Amino acid sequence: MQQAGNTRQTRATYSCQVDLGGRRGAIPKVFVNRGAVGQLASLSTMRKRFDMSLEIDGSARARSVAMIAGHEQAYSEAENQILSEGEKHFKDFEEMKAKSLKMVSPLATSKIAYDKKDDHAWGWTTTTVRAGREEVLAWAYDAQSRATRREDDIEKSVTQVNGHNVLVCVEKGTPKIVSDLDFLGRMVWKKEGEGFVLVTEPTESDLWPTGGDVVHGKCKPIYVCTACAVRSVV
């Protein structure tokens, strides 16, 4: 099969037939079926045994770090506008009256604020990351990282525009009573002083037309990566 980065992959298929006497009615079929499920689960166990997600993600980050370190592409007026507006939102948040949030980890400090002029709430969190600035940016910029996958992810597509600009579409599954959601955003990063700024701006594209059974949502994450911390607005 096709390799995932430098990791080899093999598709394994397993078939079994379980006979615990159920065909004669001696054992209820429900117990026979449970036995079959247990046997078929062996491939799931194999998958976990040979899981290489950390290594695959690590290889992807290493490639991104090298790309970031050697990045020399110019920024368009539209890209600079996205970055400028993102940083403005970050600075505006610092002037809002915020409420502290209790987090699961004591290593992160978070708060949330509401602007009367805006229908949306803003969240803010800060923590210390045991990694370099380029590594932190590479992790945040990798929309297809296995570590960030969620059970409700139906599809995630990434279109590379250039070294500092990508289009990311994520479709989320929802309960049957409501339509599925998708989020289409443009991620742009840039070096600022001793750190980096990464902004995601909701956008539209012919690649993911509106309408149909999927509702379009919006999310505006903003990262500021410095020498010792990463801050995020969501």
Buried (B, 14 or more C-beta within 10 A) or exposed (E): EEEBBEEEEEEEEEEEEBEBEBEEEEBEEEEBEEBBEEBEEEEEEEEEEEEBEEEBBEBBBEEBBEBBEEBEEEBEEEBEEBBEBBBEBBEBBEEBEBEEEEEEEEEEBBBBBBBEEEEEEBBBBBBEBEBEBBBBBBBBBBBEBBEBEEEEEEEBBEEEEEBBBBBBBBBBEEEEEEEBBBBBBBBBBBBEEEBBBBBBBEBEEEEBEEEEEBBBEEEBBBBBBBEEBBBBBB
